[in-house]
């Protein structure tokens, strides 16, 4: 195993996850504001799940996103 290659591949994957997640959250918040589900003052509870089936790995990462 090449540690450097693995590290670069993990970083590449996480960058793609981060960009995609941000885009989807922003879209969902805009839609929520447009539909009246959100007022814009909420703090949203969040959970990201990372799964690697070959390693039997399933990790939840919890957090909050404040809209104000």
N, C-alpha and C positions, 0 to 999 in steps of 0.2 A: 504494500500500500504506500502511496506517495502522499504524505501529510499535506504538502503544499497544494497538490491538485485537489485533494478532498476539501481543504479549507476554502479554496477559490470556488469550488462547486457549491459548497454550502452558502457562501456569501452571495453567489449569483442567484441561487434559489430564494434566499431570504429577501433579496432586493426585489425580485419579481413578486413575492408574496406581499411585501410592504407596499409597493406601488399599486398592485391590484386591490388590496384591502382598502387603502386610502381612497381610491377612486370609487369603490363600491359603497363605502360608508358615506362619502360626500354626496353621492347620488341619492342614497336612501334618506339622508337627512333633508336634502332639498325636496324630495318627494313628500316626506313627512310634514315639512313646513307648508308646502303647497296644498296638501290635502287637509291640513288642520289637525293632524294627529300630534304634531309637535308645535310648541309655541316659540321655541328658540331659547328658552331659559333652562332647559332640562340638563341633567347630567345622565348620560346614557351608560348603563352597565354593559360591559362587553366581555366576550369570551372568544378566544382563538384556540382552536384545537389543532395540534400538530400530530399527525399519525404517520408512522413508518412501519407498515405491515411486516416487512421482512425482519424487523428487530422487535416486534411485539411492543412497539412504543406508542403510547397514546398520552399526550400531555396537554392539559388545559392551562391557558394563560389568561388570567382575569384582570380587568382594569376598568377604568371609567373614562368617559370622554365628556368634558363639560362644554356645553354650547355657548356659554357666556362667561 
